[in-house]
């Protein structure tokens, strides 16, 4: 009841809009509707929902706890790698088994395994499965790793950083350094994840080769919408409970919260680890729609973009993070997809594909300077939050308190 008394209206509105959006897109899609919305755009919308989910995780740590993490998109990418290993393994296994089906002598299990390894790792000059692919043939194991790998990495990093009481800009630099180190490691060909080639062909679901991408895109849209809805509910429950009150206290005055006896480091660690798991789930839903995941997706600049999305949408308000991620994602697709017409100035032609990042950077600066509450702050104007008419009212909590008229005499 607490949730519905405090933030029930906005939560119900958000979930209703999410459900309505999912239904409308489904009915207008090529796979299950009248075909007005193309399959590629359905995938774009599904990926946007995943980006909104990772934006919520970023808003939880930055907007409510004051931890500016520049590594959450790397955790997002790790989730994509974990599910991508299973998708690539199983899809390759289907191809290998099909190609060996007509062999005079049925292949052994080892021969099939060697052929799969050769297909996957031949591009980096290897023919053997690395140790980290030990569970690639198990969907359940890889789904668990989607949560465990980002969670454990964030837990270890957070424990080391928070127990040392690293905070502020120094913590941001450390998270960015972690992201850079992880990205550089993944670029190496001998890391077991195909180096800069990454994992590809993830849009092909094993065992469903006869199902069109138009239908698969709608399935992923449903999955992303469900994950976003559940993630939003979880975030609301966390933020507007006692845990969230302590987080806001840590954000506003960490020393005072520590003086009151709260284990500040534990609160930070739990939040940092939990949001890492949320980011991993978002990545696991995103990259099968994108079709490929590679180290470039985990570069430090990607996590900076994530912070920009949250700032533009309005940090410290969950729906603001969703708005920011959705707005920037869709506008970015429009500009970089060649849909925005070039602008001729006579002496120079502005090509938005080249200038989009400049526009995004300027937007971040302008929002920071002139609209610190972001796009979400517009809802404050709609709610018309005016001061209550206190003329003649009690100035204290009790009926016998000093009144406004008495105070002015």
N, C-alpha and C positions, 0 to 999 in steps of 0.2 A: 504493500500500500504506500510505503514511503516514496517509492519511485514515481507512482502515478500522482501522488499529491504534489510532489516537487517539480517533476519534469514530464509529467504524463502527457500533456498536450503536445509539446514539441516532439516527443518520442512517437506518439501515435501518428502524428502528421507525417513524420519522416517515414515510418514503416508503411503507411498507406500510400504515400507517393512512390516508394520503392516497389511495392506490389503492383500499383497501377502502371508504372513504367515498364516493369517486366512483362506484364500482360499485353500492353500495347505493342511493344517491340516484337513479342512472339507472334501476335496476330498480323503484324505487318512484314514479318520476315519471309525470306524465300523458302526456308525449310519447313515452316509450319503455318504459314499465313498466306497473304495475298501477293507477296513478292515485291512490295513497295520498297522495303529496306533491303539492301544488298547484303550478302553473306559477309563481305569484308567489313561493312559498317557495323553489322551485328557483333563481329569480333572486336571491333574498336570499342563499342559500348560495353561489352563484357570485360575487356581489359581496363576500361575506365572504372568500372565498379571495383576491380581488384586494387587499382591505384587509390581509390577512395578508402579502402580498408587499411592499406599501409599508411595512408595519411592520418587516419584515426590513431593508429599506434604511435605515430610521430607526435601528434597533438597531445596524447596522454603524457608522454615523457617531457615534452617541451612546454606545452601550454599549461599543464596542470602541475608539473613537478619542477619546471624551470631547468630541465636538463636538455641542452641543445645537442642532440646526438647527430653526428654527421656520418653515421655508419648504418642506419636502419635500412637503407636500400641495398646494402651488401647482404644483410640478413634476408631481405626479400629475394635476392638473387640465389642465395643458398637453398631456399625452399624450392626454387625452380630447378636447380641442379639435382636435388634429391629425387623429385618426381620424374625429372628428365632422364635419369639413369634407367629407371624401370621402363619408361616408354620407349627409349631407344633400344634397350636390350630385347624387350619382347617383340617389338616390330622387326628388328633384325633377325631374331630367331624364327619368326614366321617366314621371312624371305628365304633364309637358309634352309629350313626344313622343306619348304616348297621346291626349292631348286634341287635338293638331294632326293626328292621323292621318287624320281625315275632312275636312280642309280641301281646298277645290277645287284649290288650288295648293300643292304640297309646300313646306314652309317651308325657308328657307335655314339654313345653320349659324349665321349671325349672329342670325337671328330666334329660333332655338331658344335660343341663349346669352342673348339679351336677356330672353326669357320666363323662363328659369331664374333669372336675376339679379333680375327683378321679383318672382318668387315668394319668393325667399329674403330679399331686403333691402327689400321693400316695407314691412315692418313698422317699419323705421327711416327711412323716407322716401328710400330710394335705389333706383336701378334699374341700377346698374353693379357689376361685380365689382371689389373692391379688389385691390391688387397681391398681398396675402398669399394670395389664393385662386388664384394662378397655376397651382399643381399640384393643385388640388382634384379634377381629373378623372382623376388617376393614383393608383391604389391603392398601387403600389410607392413612389412619391414620398412619399405621406403616411405610409406605414409607416416610411420612413426618417426623416421629420420627427418621428415619435413619439419616436424616440431622440435625434435631433440637436438639436431645439429645447430640451428640458430639459437635455441634456448641455452644449450650448454656453452656455446661460444660467448654469448652475451653474459651468462652467469659467471663464467671464469673471469672475463674482462671486467665486469661490474664489481665482482668481489675484490679484485686487485685494486681497482680505481677508487671505489667508495671507501674501502677500509683505510686507504691512504688519504682520504678526505680531499681527493682531487675534485675540483668543482669549477664552474664558470667556463671561461674561454679555454683553460688548460684541458678540461675534460673534452671539450669539443675538438681540440687539436688531437687528443689521444684517440678519439673515435675515428677521426679522419685518417690518422696514421694506421689504425687497424684496418680500415677499408682499403687503403693504398697497398698495404702489405698483402692482404688477401687477394686483391686484384692482380698484383705482380706475380704472386704464386700461381694463380690460375692461368696466367699467360704462358707459363712454362709447359713445354710439350710432354715432359716426363712426370707430370703431376697426376696422371691417371684420368684426367677429364678433358683430354684432347686439346689442350692449350688454347690458342686463340681461335681454333675452329669451333670450340664449344660443342654443345649437344644439339643436333638438328633433327628435323623430321618429327618434332614432338606433336604436331597436329594430327598425326595418324594414330588413332587409338587401336591398340592390339585387339584382334578378334572382331573388329567392326569395320573392316575394309569395304564392306558393301554398303555402309551407311555414308551418305553424302556429307560433305563439310557444312552444307547449309543446315542440316539437322544437328550436327555435332556442335556448331557454333551456338545454337539455341540452348543446347544442354549446358554448355559452359556458362552461358548467360544466366541460366537458372542457378547453377552452382555458385557463381560469383554473387548473385543477388542474395541467396540464402546466407552465404558467409558474411556479407556486409551487414545484413539485418541482425544476425546473431552477434557479430562483433560490435555493432552499435549498441545493442541491448546490454552486452557485457560491459562496455565502456561506461554507459550511463549508470549501471549498478555500481561500478567501481568509483566513479567520480563523485556521485551524489550520496555516498555513504560515508561512514566514519573514516574509512581508508582515504577517500578523496579529500576529506577535510584536512587530514594530516598532510597529504601531498601539497595542498594549496598553502598550508602553513610553512612547509619546507621551502616552497617556491618564494614566499614573501619574506620569511625570516627564519632561516635554517637554525641559527644559533639559539633562538628562543625556543623552538620546538625541541631541540636537543636538551636545553636546560629544563624543560618540562618533563623530561624522562623518556621521551619516545625514541626508539632505536632508529634513528634517521637512516643509517646505512642499510638496514634491513628493508625499510620501506622502498628505498631507491632500488635496491637489488631486485626485489620482487617485481616492481613495476618494469624495470629495464628488461628483465628476463621474460616476463609475460608478454610485453609488447614485441619482443623479438620473435616469440612463437607466433604471434598474430601476423607479423610481417612475413614469416616463412610460409604460413598458410596462404596468404595473399599471393606470394610468388609462385606457389605450386599451382594456383588456378590461372595465373597470368600467362606463364610461358608456354603451356600447351596451346593457348590461343595465338600467341605470337609465333609459335613453330620452332623457335630457336632460343637458346640461352648461351651467352658467351661472356668472357671476362669484362668486355667493354661495358656490359650492363651494370657492373659492380664498381665502376670507377668512382672516385670520390665526388666527381661533379654530379653524379646521379643523386647522391644523398643531399647535396646542396640544393638541387632542384626540388627535392621533397620538402625541404625547409621553406623554400620559396612558395610552394603550393599552399602550405599551411598558413604562412604569413598573409598571402593574398586572400585566402578564404576567411581568415580570422582565427588566430590561435587562442586557445582557452575556451573554445566552444566547439563541440563535436561536429555539429552540422556545418560549421565554418570550414573544417578540414575537408569534409566531403565536397562542399561547394568549390573550394579552391582546387582540389585535385581534378574534379570533373571539368571545371571551367578551363583550366590550363591544358588538360589533356585533349579536350575536344578542339579548342582553339589552335593548339599546336598541330593537331592532325590536319586542320584546315589550311594553316599556313605552310606547313612543310610538305603537304600532299600535293602541292601545285594547284590547289583550288582557289587560292587568293590571287586575284589579278595583279600583275606587275604594275607599278606606278612609274610613269615616265615623267621626269622633271626637265626634259630637254637635254640637259648636259649629263644626266645620269638616270639610269633606270633602276628603281628599287625592286629587287627580287626578294620576295618575302622568305623564300627558302634559306637565303643567306642572312637575312636580317632578323629572323624570328627570335634568336637568342638575345639580340640586342633589345628588342621590344620587351621580352620577358624580364631582362635585367632592369630596364627602366621602370617597368610596372612594379617590380619589387621595391625599388627606391621610392617611387611616388606613393605607394601604399604605406610604406614605413613612415614617410614624412607627413603625409596629409590624411591618411585613413588608417591609423594603427589597429583599428578593430577589423579591418579587412572588409570583404564583401558581406560577411555575416553581420557586420555592424549595421547594415541597412535595416535589419529586422528590428533593431532598437527604435528606429524612427517609426516603423510601422506600428510598433506596440505603444507608441506615444507615452513613453515613461516620464510623465510629469510628476512634480512633487505633489503630495496630497494636500488638500485644503485643510490647514490646521488652525484656521481662525477660531479662537475660542476653545480649542481642544486642549486636553491635558498635555503638558510637555514632558511628563514622566510616565512610567508604566502604571502608576496607581491613580485612582480617581481623585485622590487628594493632592496630586502633584500641582506645582505652580502652573498657572494657565498663561497663554500667550498675552492676554490683555493685562494681567497682573505684572508680567515681566516687563512690559513696556511702560508702566507707570512709575 
